[in-house]
Amino acid sequence: MSATMISDPMVISAPETQPAATSSILVSQSEVEFAICDCCGLSEECTPAYIERIRERYHGKWVCGLCAEAVKDEIVRSERLVSTEEAMTKHMNFCKKFNTSGPPPNPTVHLISAMRQILRRSLDSPRVRSTPSSPTKTNREIRGSGLARSESCFSTLSGS
């Protein structure tokens, strides 16, 4: 991992009740490092504390947000119970295979085929309701059917 430190000091004045010698305190803003993903090679600007949390979560490896979502998706899609480490290994193998394959001979056909594969995977994945407030059949039955048409509007538009 390569890292570049960026640090901007900031001066904060203390209230007037304190002596002049301690009236300003030097506070350093968060340092920012560029971290390179161990899966795909993408680099992101992150604080050292964030990088450490991610490394703890992914067994010492730094994983970008996109790959972290892919690892979570791998865990959810798996038919058997899969550990984070297994899912990450599977995703890292996928990234390695993808990066060594080179550019496709026909990018348009490759994009269409990739989108087809994503659509099929999303249709095969178990359904997880993302928001608890989304409407359900029981909510519709309680509130009624909403707006219902009593007749066609074309008769009023053409003959009136």
Secondary structure, DSSP 8 states (H G I E B T S, - for coil): -----B--EEEEE--TTS-GGGSEEEEE---BEEEE-TTT--EEEE-HHHHHHHHHHTTT----HHHHHHHHHHHHH-SS---HHHHHHHHHHHHHHHHHS-S-SSHHHHHHHHHHHHHHHHHHS----S-TTS--HHHHHHH---S---S-SHHHHHH-
